[in-house]
């Protein structure tokens, strides 16, 4: 039996884009939150949560022994969520050092990308014009595949340059991790791909050590991909367009990595349409 995907037409459980910057003073964070709140509400992300980030601390050792010094508590972060039924489908989280756009009900990049642009343009432009700007962008995908029969079609692309030959026809559970740097134009990227294949026979009796197996699955595969991007010509991204250019590039690069990991049959099943992978 063929591999099944997490969703009927794609394997994506979650996508996340993070924009990182230097810690904001409380007044600047309040302004940023206000800008993002307005744009998020226009996208139906009007369910609001507030949470306090973990306080920072350091251990100092001296003549009197070790002392723990706790820093001042960080300003509260805000999450603006679109909730359908009891499920959070999308959210933007705005904190003193980050903006994160999470997608839990993925509907295709052509639909998701314009929402990211619309929701974050005012906020990121405010950071660029008045504070310091974005110094790092992270794009992450979590994909999931299952197979009901213990034996069946291989998961791995037989010509993959990212998976070692020993894993391409292995029977049972295995893990692969690969990471490398790549520069395209003004963008320097750290790219990662983690593959976890778990057989039900190995998961039995190992509760807590491996993810729970979906009902009826004999094999579970989780694929995590990451692109972490900095702007080579400057310490920070110069403007909003360069930030969105990095996000769009990261999406294309992660698609090409997935295409270089999974079999051609699986890629066709999810209509991946990825560009050819190049180191």
SEKENU-699976 format. One line per 4 residues: number of its first residue (from 1); their letters; for each residue x negated, y negated, z negated of N, C-alpha, C. Coordinates in pm, 1 decimal. Layout:
NUM	A	X,Y,Z,X,Y,Z,X,Y,Z; ...
//
This chain:
1	XXXX	-84.8,120.0,0.0,0.0,0.0,0.0,-88.0,-124.5,0.0; -47.3,-226.8,69.7,-125.3,-349.9,80.8,-126.4,-426.9,-50.7; -217.1,-521.5,-58.3,-221.9,-610.6,-173.7,-102.4,-704.8,-171.6; -52.2,-736.5,-291.7,54.9,-833.8,-307.8,-3.7,-963.3,-362.2
5	XXXX	58.1,-1074.5,-330.0,11.4,-1204.5,-376.8,97.2,-1254.1,-492.7; 43.5,-1350.5,-567.7,112.7,-1402.2,-685.7,248.5,-1460.6,-650.2; 259.6,-1518.9,-532.1,383.9,-1577.3,-484.2,413.3,-1520.0,-345.7; 536.1,-1530.0,-298.6,572.1,-1465.6,-171.7,483.9,-1504.1,-53.4
9	XXXX	441.6,-1631.4,-46.1,366.5,-1675.6,72.0,225.5,-1725.1,40.8; 183.4,-1714.2,-84.5,45.7,-1751.9,-119.5,8.9,-1687.5,-253.2; -120.7,-1694.8,-285.6,-170.8,-1627.1,-406.0,-202.2,-1723.6,-519.2; -169.1,-1850.6,-504.6,-212.8,-1953.1,-599.6,-122.9,-1956.7,-722.8
13	XXXX	-182.9,-1931.1,-839.1,-112.6,-1947.5,-965.1,-115.2,-2092.6,-1011.0; -227.9,-2157.8,-985.1,-245.2,-2294.0,-1035.8,-353.9,-2365.3,-956.7; -336.5,-2495.9,-938.7,-440.1,-2581.8,-881.8,-457.3,-2701.8,-973.4; -580.9,-2750.0,-984.4,-607.8,-2861.0,-1075.6,-716.4,-2950.4,-1017.9
17	XXXX	-690.0,-3081.5,-1018.0,-789.2,-3180.1,-974.4,-816.1,-3274.2,-1090.9; -943.8,-3287.0,-1130.1,-982.4,-3370.6,-1243.8,-1070.5,-3485.8,-1197.8; -1045.5,-3602.5,-1252.8,-1125.8,-3721.7,-1226.4,-1186.5,-3765.4,-1359.8; -1318.1,-3767.4,-1367.5,-1386.8,-3790.8,-1493.8,-1455.9,-3926.8,-1492.0
21	XXXX	-1452.0,-3995.9,-1606.8,-1511.6,-4128.4,-1617.1,-1560.7,-4147.9,-1760.0; -1634.3,-4258.1,-1782.5,-1684.3,-4286.8,-1916.2,-1567.7,-4320.6,-2008.6; -1586.2,-4292.3,-2137.4,-1478.3,-4308.9,-2235.3,-1425.6,-4452.5,-2235.7; -1292.9,-4464.2,-2228.8,-1227.9,-4595.1,-2221.4,-1195.0,-4648.8,-2360.0
25	XXXX	-1204.9,-4779.3,-2378.9,-1149.4,-4838.5,-2501.1,-997.3,-4826.8,-2499.4; -938.3,-4837.3,-2614.6,-795.1,-4809.4,-2626.5,-709.4,-4901.5,-2540.3; -746.5,-5027.9,-2529.3,-665.9,-5121.5,-2450.1,-669.1,-5083.0,-2302.4; -785.9,-5045.3,-2251.8,-796.8,-5004.8,-2111.1,-720.2,-4875.6,-2085.5
29	XXXX	-727.5,-4782.7,-2180.6,-652.4,-4657.9,-2164.9,-502.7,-4685.1,-2162.8; -456.8,-4775.6,-2245.9,-313.8,-4810.5,-2248.2,-269.7,-4864.3,-2112.2; -352.9,-4947.2,-2050.3,-319.7,-5001.8,-1917.6,-318.4,-4890.4,-1813.0; -417.3,-4802.5,-1818.4,-424.1,-4691.7,-1723.0,-302.2,-4601.0,-1735.7
33	XXXX	-265.5,-4567.8,-1858.2,-149.0,-4483.4,-1882.3,-23.2,-4548.6,-1827.3; -10.4,-4679.8,-1845.9,107.3,-4751.4,-1798.2,118.0,-4743.4,-1645.7; 6.5,-4759.7,-1576.1,6.8,-4753.3,-1429.9,44.6,-4613.7,-1380.2; -13.5,-4512.9,-1440.8,13.2,-4375.8,-1396.5,154.9,-4333.3,-1433.3
37	XXXX	203.7,-4378.1,-1547.1,340.2,-4344.4,-1587.6,441.2,-4389.3,-1482.2; 423.9,-4510.3,-1429.6,516.6,-4563.3,-1329.4,515.6,-4478.6,-1202.8; 396.3,-4444.1,-1154.2,386.6,-4365.2,-1030.7,433.2,-4221.8,-1052.3; 403.6,-4164.1,-1169.0,446.6,-4027.1,-1198.3,598.3,-4018.3,-1204.5
41	XXXX	662.1,-4119.0,-1263.6,808.3,-4119.1,-1273.1,871.8,-4119.7,-1134.5; 808.9,-4188.3,-1038.7,861.9,-4192.6,-902.8,857.2,-4055.4,-836.0; 771.0,-3966.9,-886.1,761.0,-3830.5,-834.0,841.4,-3730.3,-916.7; 918.6,-3780.3,-1010.4,999.4,-3692.7,-1094.5,925.0,-3636.5,-1213.0
45	XXXX	804.3,-3686.6,-1239.4,725.7,-3639.2,-1352.9,752.3,-3730.9,-1472.4; 870.7,-3714.3,-1530.1,915.9,-3806.5,-1633.7,933.2,-3741.7,-1769.9; 888.2,-3616.5,-1783.6,887.0,-3550.9,-1914.8,751.8,-3582.7,-1978.8; 750.5,-3654.8,-2090.8,627.2,-3711.7,-2145.2,586.1,-3641.4,-2274.7
49	XXXX	458.6,-3604.4,-2281.5,398.2,-3548.2,-2402.0,281.6,-3635.1,-2443.7; 256.4,-3640.6,-2573.0,139.7,-3710.0,-2626.2,61.4,-3611.9,-2712.1; -71.1,-3611.8,-2697.4,-151.4,-3522.4,-2780.3,-284.6,-3587.7,-2812.1; -339.5,-3549.6,-2926.4,-464.0,-3607.5,-2975.0,-581.2,-3518.5,-2938.6
53	XXXX	-679.9,-3568.7,-2863.7,-798.1,-3487.6,-2832.6,-874.0,-3449.9,-2959.2; -951.9,-3341.4,-2951.8,-1032.0,-3298.7,-3065.1,-1132.8,-3407.5,-3101.5; -1148.1,-3440.2,-3233.3,-1248.2,-3539.8,-3271.7,-1389.1,-3485.8,-3250.2; -1480.9,-3574.1,-3213.1,-1620.1,-3533.5,-3196.3,-1688.9,-3527.0,-3331.8
57	XXXX	-1789.5,-3441.5,-3343.7,-1866.7,-3435.0,-3467.7,-2008.2,-3389.9,-3437.3; -2100.0,-3418.0,-3528.7,-2237.4,-3372.1,-3515.9,-2288.6,-3327.8,-3652.1; -2383.3,-3234.9,-3651.4,-2443.3,-3184.1,-3773.7,-2580.7,-3247.1,-3788.3; -2604.4,-3315.3,-3899.5,-2732.6,-3380.1,-3927.1,-2797.8,-3309.0,-4044.9
61	XXXX	-2921.7,-3265.2,-4025.4,-2995.1,-3194.5,-4129.4,-3102.4,-3285.4,-4186.4; -3102.6,-3298.6,-4318.6,-3202.9,-3381.4,-4387.7,-3246.6,-3317.7,-4517.5; -3306.3,-3397.7,-4604.1,-3354.8,-3346.1,-4731.7,-3242.2,-3293.0,-4819.3; -3125.1,-3347.7,-4802.1,-3009.8,-3306.9,-4883.4,-2933.6,-3190.9,-4819.6
65	XXXX	-2988.9,-3135.6,-4710.8,-2919.6,-3026.3,-4643.4,-2843.8,-3076.4,-4521.8; -2756.5,-2991.8,-4471.9,-2680.3,-3025.0,-4351.4,-2557.1,-3106.6,-4386.4; -2531.6,-3207.4,-4308.4,-2412.0,-3289.3,-4322.9,-2339.1,-3296.3,-4189.9; -2207.6,-3290.4,-4195.7,-2126.0,-3301.0,-4075.3,-2068.9,-3442.1,-4068.1
69	XXXX	-2100.1,-3510.5,-3960.7,-2052.3,-3647.1,-3940.0,-1947.1,-3644.6,-3830.5; -1828.1,-3687.9,-3864.0,-1717.7,-3688.0,-3768.2,-1702.3,-3825.8,-3705.8; -1691.2,-3827.3,-3573.6,-1672.2,-3953.5,-3503.8,-1529.6,-4004.3,-3516.8; -1508.5,-4125.5,-3473.2,-1373.2,-4182.7,-3477.9,-1281.6,-4103.6,-3385.1
73	XXXX	-1157.0,-4082.7,-3425.0,-1065.0,-4007.1,-3338.5,-1043.0,-4078.8,-3206.3; -1039.3,-4001.2,-3098.5,-1016.7,-4058.2,-2965.9,-870.6,-4100.8,-2951.6; -842.8,-4200.0,-2867.7,-703.0,-4238.4,-2843.7,-624.2,-4120.3,-2786.8; -496.0,-4119.9,-2813.5,-411.0,-4010.5,-2768.4,-401.1,-4007.8,-2615.9
77	XXXX	-396.5,-3886.5,-2561.4,-375.4,-3867.6,-2418.1,-226.2,-3850.8,-2391.1; -185.4,-3874.3,-2265.5,-45.0,-3860.4,-2227.0,-33.7,-3762.8,-2110.0; 70.6,-3682.6,-2112.8,101.1,-3591.1,-2003.3,237.9,-3625.5,-1948.0; 245.0,-3643.3,-1815.3,370.8,-3673.1,-1747.4,404.0,-3553.6,-1659.1
81	XXXX	512.8,-3484.6,-1691.8,540.8,-3354.6,-1631.6,672.1,-3355.6,-1554.3; 674.8,-3274.5,-1447.4,800.9,-3245.7,-1378.2,842.9,-3105.6,-1420.1; 955.5,-3098.1,-1489.1,1003.8,-2971.8,-1544.7,1130.8,-2931.0,-1470.5; 1131.0,-2809.4,-1417.6,1248.2,-2753.5,-1350.5,1291.6,-2631.2,-1430.5
85	XXXX	1412.1,-2639.1,-1488.1,1454.4,-2533.8,-1579.6,1366.2,-2538.7,-1703.6; 1296.1,-2431.0,-1730.5,1201.6,-2428.6,-1842.8,1056.9,-2424.9,-1794.0; 1036.7,-2445.2,-1665.0,903.5,-2433.8,-1607.6,845.5,-2570.4,-1572.8; 722.1,-2594.8,-1617.1,649.0,-2713.7,-1574.9,591.3,-2685.9,-1436.8
89	XXXX	633.1,-2764.0,-1336.7,586.6,-2741.0,-1200.0,466.5,-2826.7,-1163.9; 464.1,-2950.5,-1213.9,351.4,-3039.8,-1189.2,335.0,-3132.0,-1308.7; 211.9,-3177.2,-1329.4,188.4,-3274.4,-1435.7,61.6,-3353.2,-1405.9; 58.7,-3476.0,-1457.4,-64.2,-3554.3,-1456.6,-94.9,-3588.8,-1602.1
93	XXXX	-218.7,-3562.0,-1643.0,-262.6,-3585.3,-1780.6,-363.6,-3698.3,-1778.2; -340.5,-3799.1,-1858.6,-426.2,-3916.8,-1862.3,-485.4,-3930.7,-2001.3; -618.7,-3923.7,-2011.5,-686.2,-3933.0,-2139.5,-798.3,-4035.0,-2135.6; -868.2,-4052.3,-2247.1,-973.0,-4155.4,-2254.5,-1092.8,-4129.0,-2163.5
97	XXXX	-1112.3,-4004.1,-2115.9,-1228.0,-3972.2,-2031.3,-1189.9,-3895.0,-1905.9; -1059.6,-3882.1,-1879.0,-1019.7,-3798.2,-1765.5,-877.6,-3828.7,-1720.3; -854.6,-3805.0,-1590.5,-720.0,-3790.0,-1534.9,-718.0,-3652.6,-1469.0; -617.3,-3571.5,-1500.2,-608.0,-3437.3,-1444.1,-471.2,-3420.2,-1380.2
101	XXXX	-470.3,-3378.2,-1255.2,-345.4,-3348.0,-1185.1,-334.7,-3197.4,-1172.7; -236.4,-3137.6,-1242.2,-214.9,-2993.3,-1241.9,-91.9,-2956.7,-1160.3; -102.9,-2851.5,-1081.1,9.4,-2800.3,-1001.7,30.7,-2654.0,-1039.1; 149.2,-2622.5,-1090.7,181.7,-2485.6,-1132.5,279.4,-2418.2,-1036.0
105	XXXX	339.7,-2495.8,-948.0,429.4,-2441.9,-844.8,378.8,-2494.5,-711.1; 276.3,-2428.4,-658.2,205.4,-2478.6,-540.8,293.4,-2467.4,-416.6; 301.3,-2577.4,-342.2,390.4,-2581.7,-225.1,316.5,-2620.3,-97.9; 184.2,-2597.1,-95.7,106.9,-2628.5,23.3,34.8,-2760.9,10.7
109	XXXX	-88.1,-2766.2,63.3,-170.5,-2885.7,50.5,-106.6,-3006.8,119.0; -37.6,-2985.2,227.9,26.0,-3096.1,298.6,131.7,-3164.5,212.7; 185.0,-3092.9,114.7,282.6,-3149.7,22.7,216.9,-3201.8,-104.8; 116.1,-3131.6,-153.7,53.1,-3167.2,-281.2,-36.5,-3290.6,-268.0
113	XXXX	-117.6,-3296.4,-163.1,-215.3,-3404.9,-150.6,-150.9,-3543.9,-150.2; -41.9,-3568.4,-72.8,20.5,-3701.4,-77.6,71.1,-3738.6,-217.4; 112.5,-3638.7,-296.1,157.0,-3668.0,-432.3,40.9,-3715.0,-518.8; -75.2,-3650.6,-503.8,-192.9,-3692.7,-579.6,-229.1,-3836.5,-542.7
117	XXXX	-227.5,-3867.0,-412.7,-258.7,-4002.3,-366.2,-161.5,-4103.1,-424.8; -33.0,-4074.2,-414.4,69.4,-4166.6,-461.3,61.8,-4188.0,-612.4; 40.6,-4078.6,-685.4,45.1,-4086.0,-831.6,-75.9,-4158.2,-890.8; -194.0,-4143.5,-828.7,-317.2,-4187.9,-892.8,-378.9,-4313.5,-833.8
121	XXXX	-327.2,-4362.3,-721.4,-393.1,-4473.6,-653.4,-406.4,-4596.8,-742.4; -299.8,-4638.9,-806.1,-304.6,-4760.4,-887.9,-399.6,-4744.0,-1005.4; -394.4,-4626.7,-1069.9,-477.7,-4603.4,-1187.5,-626.0,-4599.1,-1153.1; -661.6,-4524.4,-1049.4,-803.2,-4513.6,-1013.1,-856.3,-4646.7,-960.5
125	XXXX	-773.9,-4718.8,-886.0,-817.5,-4849.6,-837.8,-841.6,-4945.0,-954.6; -758.0,-4934.4,-1057.7,-778.6,-5016.4,-1178.3,-912.7,-4984.6,-1244.0; -945.9,-4855.8,-1252.9,-1074.6,-4817.8,-1310.6,-1189.7,-4872.1,-1227.6; -1179.6,-4860.3,-1095.0,-1286.9,-4907.6,-1007.7,-1305.6,-5059.6,-1015.8
129	XXXX	-1196.2,-5131.5,-1022.8,-1202.6,-5277.4,-1016.7,-1235.7,-5341.9,-1151.0; -1200.6,-5276.4,-1262.0,-1208.3,-5343.6,-1391.4,-1295.6,-5273.1,-1495.0; -1323.3,-5145.7,-1476.4,-1399.0,-5073.9,-1580.2,-1531.8,-5027.9,-1521.3; -1539.4,-4907.0,-1476.0,-1664.7,-4852.8,-1424.6,-1640.6,-4767.0,-1302.0
133	XXXX	-1547.2,-4676.8,-1308.2,-1515.4,-4593.6,-1193.3,-1530.3,-4446.3,-1222.6; -1493.3,-4364.0,-1124.5,-1497.5,-4218.2,-1136.2,-1640.1,-4171.5,-1107.5; -1694.5,-4087.5,-1196.5,-1830.0,-4037.5,-1171.1,-1832.4,-3891.2,-1126.8; -1727.6,-3814.5,-1156.0,-1723.7,-3673.7,-1116.0,-1580.7,-3633.9,-1083.0
137	XXXX	-1564.6,-3551.9,-979.7,-1434.6,-3495.1,-943.1,-1446.6,-3343.6,-943.2; -1351.1,-3277.2,-1004.3,-1348.4,-3131.1,-1006.6,-1218.9,-3082.3,-943.5; -1229.1,-2982.9,-857.2,-1113.1,-2920.7,-794.8,-1120.7,-2771.6,-826.9; -1013.5,-2717.6,-883.5,-1011.2,-2577.3,-923.9,-886.0,-2507.7,-871.6
141	XXXX	-903.5,-2383.4,-827.5,-792.5,-2297.3,-787.5,-798.9,-2166.8,-867.6; -681.7,-2118.1,-907.9,-667.6,-1985.7,-968.5,-574.9,-1903.9,-879.1; -626.5,-1795.8,-821.8,-547.8,-1708.9,-733.1,-531.7,-1571.7,-798.2; -423.1,-1503.0,-762.0,-397.1,-1370.2,-821.6,-341.3,-1276.4,-716.3
145	XXXX	-393.1,-1152.7,-716.1,-349.5,-1047.5,-624.7,-329.5,-918.6,-704.6; -234.8,-836.1,-661.7,-214.1,-705.2,-725.6,-194.1,-598.7,-618.4; -220.8,-474.1,-658.0,-192.9,-360.1,-571.4,-129.4,-251.7,-658.2; -21.7,-190.5,-610.9,49.6,-92.5,-691.3,-21.0,41.7,-693.0
149	XXXX	-76.5,82.1,-580.7,-143.7,211.6,-574.5,-289.9,198.3,-614.7; -340.9,300.5,-681.9,-479.9,297.9,-727.0,-576.4,294.7,-609.3; -544.1,364.2,-502.1,-627.0,364.0,-381.9,-552.7,291.3,-270.8; -626.6,215.1,-193.6,-561.8,141.4,-86.0,-659.3,50.0,-15.6
153	XXXX	-607.7,-46.7,58.7,-694.5,-136.4,135.3,-792.4,-210.9,45.2; -912.0,-235.2,94.9,-1010.9,-308.5,18.0,-968.6,-454.0,1.3; -1011.6,-514.6,-107.6,-981.3,-654.6,-134.2,-1082.7,-746.6,-67.0; -1205.2,-698.5,-56.3,-1317.2,-783.7,-16.9,-1337.2,-785.5,134.5
157	XXXX	-1370.0,-902.4,185.4,-1411.6,-918.2,323.8,-1542.3,-841.4,344.3; -1542.7,-745.3,434.6,-1659.7,-659.1,451.1,-1783.0,-734.9,498.1; -1764.1,-854.0,556.5,-1877.1,-934.7,601.2,-1907.1,-1051.2,507.4; -1853.6,-1044.0,386.2,-1868.4,-1156.2,293.5,-2013.3,-1179.4,251.9
161	XXXX	-2061.6,-1304.4,264.9,-2195.3,-1336.1,214.7,-2194.7,-1369.9,65.9; -2075.9,-1373.3,4.4,-2064.2,-1415.1,-135.7,-2043.5,-1299.1,-231.8; -2018.7,-1178.9,-180.1,-1997.6,-1061.2,-263.9,-2104.8,-958.0,-229.8; -2171.6,-907.5,-332.7,-2277.4,-809.8,-311.1,-2225.5,-681.7,-248.7
165	XXXX	-2307.3,-612.8,-169.2,-2264.0,-490.0,-100.1,-2211.9,-383.0,-194.8; -2265.6,-376.6,-315.6,-2224.8,-272.8,-410.5,-2078.6,-285.2,-450.4; -2021.1,-406.3,-439.2,-1883.6,-428.5,-482.9,-1780.8,-407.8,-372.0; -1823.8,-392.8,-248.7,-1729.4,-397.6,-137.2,-1642.0,-273.5,-125.2
169	XXXX	-1686.6,-160.9,-180.7,-1603.2,-39.7,-176.4,-1600.2,28.7,-312.0; -1617.6,-46.0,-418.1,-1624.9,11.8,-551.4,-1486.9,56.5,-599.2; -1483.8,163.7,-675.0,-1358.9,214.9,-732.9,-1358.4,182.1,-881.6; -1266.3,96.7,-924.0,-1261.3,58.8,-1065.2,-1274.1,-91.2,-1082.4
173	XXXX	-1311.5,-131.0,-1203.0,-1315.4,-272.6,-1237.7,-1454.6,-331.3,-1213.2; -1458.2,-458.8,-1175.1,-1586.0,-526.0,-1155.7,-1568.1,-678.2,-1160.8; -1679.1,-746.1,-1179.5,-1680.3,-893.3,-1184.3,-1794.1,-944.5,-1098.1; -1768.3,-1049.6,-1024.5,-1871.0,-1113.6,-943.3,-1865.0,-1264.2,-965.9
177	XXXX	-1981.6,-1325.1,-976.8,-1989.6,-1470.9,-988.9,-2097.4,-1522.0,-893.9; -2065.6,-1627.4,-821.6,-2164.5,-1690.5,-734.7,-2149.5,-1841.3,-747.4; -2261.7,-1911.2,-745.4,-2259.6,-2056.5,-752.4,-2375.2,-2114.8,-672.5; -2351.4,-2229.6,-610.2,-2456.2,-2290.6,-529.0,-2422.6,-2437.8,-507.5
181	XXXX	-2523.9,-2515.9,-469.0,-2504.8,-2656.9,-437.3,-2498.2,-2675.9,-286.3; -2423.9,-2777.1,-247.9,-2408.4,-2806.6,-105.5,-2384.2,-2957.0,-90.6; -2448.7,-3018.0,7.7,-2430.2,-3161.1,33.0,-2369.3,-3181.7,170.9; -2260.0,-3259.0,175.0,-2194.9,-3295.3,301.4,-2175.0,-3446.8,299.6
185	XXXX	-2242.3,-3515.1,391.6,-2230.8,-3660.2,394.7,-2277.0,-3722.0,263.9; -2189.5,-3800.8,202.0,-2222.1,-3867.7,76.9,-2186.5,-3785.6,-45.9; -2136.2,-3664.2,-27.1,-2087.0,-3584.5,-138.4,-2180.7,-3467.6,-170.1; -2217.2,-3454.8,-296.8,-2293.8,-3339.4,-343.2,-2200.8,-3252.2,-426.4
189	XXXX	-2194.4,-3122.8,-390.5,-2098.4,-3033.1,-452.9,-2167.7,-2916.4,-522.4; -2116.6,-2882.1,-640.5,-2145.7,-2754.7,-704.1,-2025.0,-2665.6,-677.1; -2046.4,-2552.8,-608.7,-1937.6,-2462.9,-571.8,-1953.1,-2330.7,-646.2; -1842.9,-2281.8,-703.3,-1840.6,-2155.0,-776.9,-1727.2,-2068.0,-725.7
193	XXXX	-1748.2,-1936.2,-731.5,-1641.2,-1839.7,-705.5,-1656.8,-1724.0,-803.9; -1554.8,-1701.3,-885.1,-1551.3,-1589.1,-979.3,-1444.6,-1490.5,-934.0; -1481.1,-1363.9,-921.3,-1386.8,-1259.5,-883.6,-1381.6,-1157.0,-996.2; -1262.1,-1131.3,-1048.2,-1241.3,-1027.9,-1149.5,-1141.6,-927.1,-1095.7
197	XXXX	-1185.3,-803.6,-1077.0,-1097.5,-694.9,-1035.6,-1084.1,-599.5,-1153.7; -960.6,-575.0,-1194.0,-934.5,-493.1,-1312.7,-841.6,-379.4,-1274.6; -886.8,-256.7,-1296.8,-804.5,-138.4,-1271.8,-726.4,-104.2,-1397.8; -600.8,-60.9,-1379.7,-515.1,-29.6,-1493.8,-579.2,74.8,-1584.6
201	XXXX	-651.8,170.4,-1526.1,-713.8,276.2,-1606.0,-819.8,219.1,-1700.4; -881.6,107.2,-1662.1,-980.7,43.5,-1748.3,-916.0,-51.0,-1848.6; -800.6,-107.6,-1811.1,-732.3,-200.7,-1900.6,-667.3,-129.1,-2018.0; -630.0,-3.1,-1998.8,-564.9,73.0,-2106.1,-656.2,81.3,-2228.3
205	XXXX	-601.6,41.3,-2341.8,-678.2,47.0,-2466.1,-772.6,-68.6,-2487.0; -771.6,-166.0,-2394.8,-860.2,-281.6,-2407.8,-781.2,-411.5,-2417.2; -667.5,-406.5,-2485.0,-584.5,-525.6,-2500.9,-665.6,-636.8,-2566.9; -654.5,-755.8,-2514.5,-728.5,-870.0,-2566.8,-861.7,-891.9,-2498.3
209	XXXX	-915.0,-787.3,-2434.4,-1042.3,-799.4,-2364.4,-1023.1,-831.2,-2216.4; -909.1,-794.6,-2161.7,-879.9,-818.8,-2020.8,-740.7,-880.6,-2010.4; -710.6,-948.2,-1900.8,-576.3,-1003.9,-1883.0,-472.0,-892.3,-1879.9; -350.3,-920.0,-1926.3,-245.3,-817.7,-1920.8,-213.1,-780.2,-1777.0
213	XXXX	-191.7,-651.4,-1753.1,-159.6,-605.2,-1617.7,-12.7,-631.8,-1587.4; 19.1,-685.5,-1471.0,159.0,-702.0,-1431.7,227.5,-565.9,-1422.0; 357.5,-564.1,-1445.5,432.6,-438.8,-1440.3,417.6,-373.2,-1303.9; 385.1,-245.5,-1303.9,374.9,-168.2,-1180.7,243.0,-180.3,-1107.6
217	XXXX	151.0,-264.4,-1157.2,24.0,-285.6,-1087.7,-80.2,-184.5,-1134.0; -150.6,-126.8,-1038.8,-264.1,-39.5,-1069.9,-395.0,-116.1,-1065.7; -397.0,-223.7,-987.0,-517.2,-306.6,-976.2,-474.6,-453.3,-976.4; -545.9,-533.0,-1054.8,-522.0,-677.2,-1061.6,-650.7,-748.1,-1021.7
221	XXXX	-639.9,-848.8,-936.1,-755.5,-930.7,-900.5,-723.8,-1077.0,-928.9; -815.5,-1140.5,-999.3,-806.3,-1284.1,-1022.2,-927.4,-1351.2,-959.1; -901.5,-1453.4,-881.1,-1006.4,-1525.0,-809.7,-1002.3,-1671.6,-853.5; -1113.5,-1718.7,-909.6,-1124.9,-1858.1,-953.9,-1230.1,-1927.1,-868.4
225	XXXX	-1196.1,-2042.1,-812.8,-1291.0,-2118.7,-733.1,-1297.3,-2262.3,-785.3; -1417.1,-2319.9,-778.8,-1441.6,-2454.0,-831.1,-1529.0,-2532.6,-735.3; -1493.8,-2658.6,-714.4,-1581.3,-2754.7,-647.7,-1595.9,-2874.7,-740.9; -1718.2,-2902.5,-781.1,-1746.5,-3020.1,-865.4,-1831.0,-3115.8,-782.6
229	XXXX	-1779.4,-3236.9,-761.8,-1836.2,-3325.8,-660.5,-1878.3,-3459.6,-721.3; -1998.5,-3502.3,-685.6,-2045.0,-3635.6,-720.4,-2075.7,-3712.1,-592.0; -2083.1,-3844.3,-605.8,-2110.8,-3930.8,-490.9,-2260.0,-3960.1,-487.8; -2328.4,-3916.0,-382.4,-2473.6,-3917.8,-377.2,-2532.7,-4058.9,-376.6
233	XXXX	-2467.9,-4155.8,-313.7,-2527.3,-4287.6,-293.8,-2517.2,-4378.1,-415.8; -2437.5,-4338.3,-512.9,-2414.5,-4426.3,-626.5,-2381.6,-4340.4,-748.4; -2386.2,-4400.4,-866.1,-2353.0,-4326.4,-987.7,-2203.9,-4299.1,-998.0; -2123.7,-4384.3,-935.5,-1978.1,-4367.7,-937.6,-1925.0,-4376.7,-794.5
237	XXXX	-1802.4,-4328.2,-775.3,-1736.7,-4341.2,-645.4,-1703.3,-4488.6,-621.6; -1727.4,-4538.8,-501.1,-1710.9,-4682.5,-476.9,-1566.2,-4729.9,-470.9; -1472.7,-4641.2,-433.4,-1334.2,-4685.0,-418.7,-1240.9,-4563.5,-419.7; -1112.8,-4591.7,-412.2,-1012.0,-4485.2,-416.3,-1022.5,-4393.5,-295.4
241	XXXX	-1046.8,-4450.9,-177.9,-1053.6,-4368.7,-56.5,-1166.3,-4266.3,-64.8; -1280.3,-4304.3,-122.2,-1391.0,-4208.7,-135.1,-1353.4,-4097.1,-231.8; -1276.5,-4127.8,-335.2,-1228.2,-4024.2,-428.3,-1137.5,-3925.2,-355.4; -1044.9,-3976.4,-277.6,-953.1,-3887.8,-206.6,-1023.8,-3810.9,-95.9
245	XXXX	-1125.8,-3872.6,-35.9,-1204.9,-3799.9,62.1,-1275.4,-3680.9,-1.0; -1325.2,-3698.2,-123.5,-1389.8,-3588.1,-195.0,-1289.8,-3478.5,-228.0; -1169.5,-3516.6,-268.4,-1065.9,-3417.9,-301.8,-1027.7,-3336.0,-179.0; -1006.5,-3402.9,-66.4,-967.5,-3332.8,55.9,-1080.0,-3240.5,103.6
249	XXXX	-1203.8,-3287.7,94.1,-1318.6,-3205.0,131.4,-1327.3,-3082.8,40.4; -1306.4,-3102.1,-90.1,-1312.2,-2990.0,-184.1,-1208.3,-2884.6,-150.5; -1088.6,-2929.2,-114.1,-983.9,-2834.9,-75.5,-1028.7,-2749.1,41.9; -1086.3,-2812.0,144.8,-1132.0,-2737.8,262.1,-1244.2,-2640.3,226.6
253	XXXX	-1337.9,-2685.1,141.4,-1449.9,-2599.1,103.5,-1402.3,-2478.8,22.3; -1307.8,-2499.1,-68.3,-1258.2,-2387.8,-148.6,-1179.2,-2289.2,-63.2; -1104.8,-2339.7,33.6,-1036.4,-2248.9,126.9,-1137.6,-2162.5,203.0; -1247.1,-2223.4,246.2,-1346.6,-2147.1,321.0,-1412.8,-2042.7,232.5
257	XXXX	-1430.3,-2073.3,103.3,-1486.6,-1974.8,10.9,-1391.3,-1857.5,-6.8; -1263.2,-1888.0,-25.3,-1164.1,-1779.9,-39.3,-1163.6,-1693.8,86.7; -1171.0,-1757.2,202.7,-1173.9,-1682.5,327.4,-1296.9,-1595.6,340.9; -1407.1,-1636.2,274.7,-1530.0,-1557.5,279.0,-1532.1,-1447.7,173.8
261	XXXX	-1432.1,-1446.2,85.3,-1425.0,-1344.0,-20.4,-1322.2,-1236.8,12.5; -1201.5,-1276.6,50.0,-1093.9,-1179.3,68.6,-1096.8,-1121.0,209.5; -1032.7,-1007.2,224.4,-1031.0,-938.8,353.3,-955.9,-1020.6,458.0; -981.9,-992.2,583.4,-912.3,-1061.2,692.1,-762.0,-1035.0,687.3
265	XXXX	-724.4,-914.1,645.4,-581.8,-879.4,635.7,-512.1,-965.3,531.3; -578.2,-984.3,416.9,-520.4,-1069.2,312.5,-514.8,-1214.6,357.6; -620.4,-1261.5,421.7,-622.8,-1400.1,469.8,-508.5,-1424.9,567.2; -481.3,-1326.6,654.3,-371.1,-1340.7,749.2,-236.7,-1340.0,677.2
269	XXXX	-225.9,-1257.7,572.7,-99.1,-1246.6,499.2,-59.8,-1378.8,435.8; -158.9,-1455.5,385.7,-128.5,-1583.0,320.0,-148.7,-1701.3,415.2; -168.8,-1673.2,543.7,-188.5,-1778.6,645.2,-294.7,-1878.4,600.0; -409.4,-1825.6,560.6,-513.3,-1908.8,499.2,-566.4,-2015.8,596.0
273	XXXX	-588.7,-1979.0,719.3,-636.8,-2074.8,820.5,-756.4,-2154.9,771.5; -852.7,-2085.3,711.9,-971.2,-2150.9,658.8,-1075.4,-2171.0,765.6; -1154.0,-2277.5,750.9,-1267.0,-2296.1,841.1,-1375.6,-2195.8,806.9; -1467.6,-2174.1,897.8,-1574.0,-2076.7,876.4,-1662.1,-2121.0,759.7
277	XXX	-1695.5,-2026.2,672.6,-1778.2,-2058.1,557.0,-1923.9,-2077.7,598.2; -1983.8,-2186.1,546.7,-2125.6,-2211.8,570.1,-2190.4,-2257.3,440.7; -2307.3,-2204.9,411.0,-2382.9,-2249.4,294.2,-2440.3,-2387.2,318.9
//
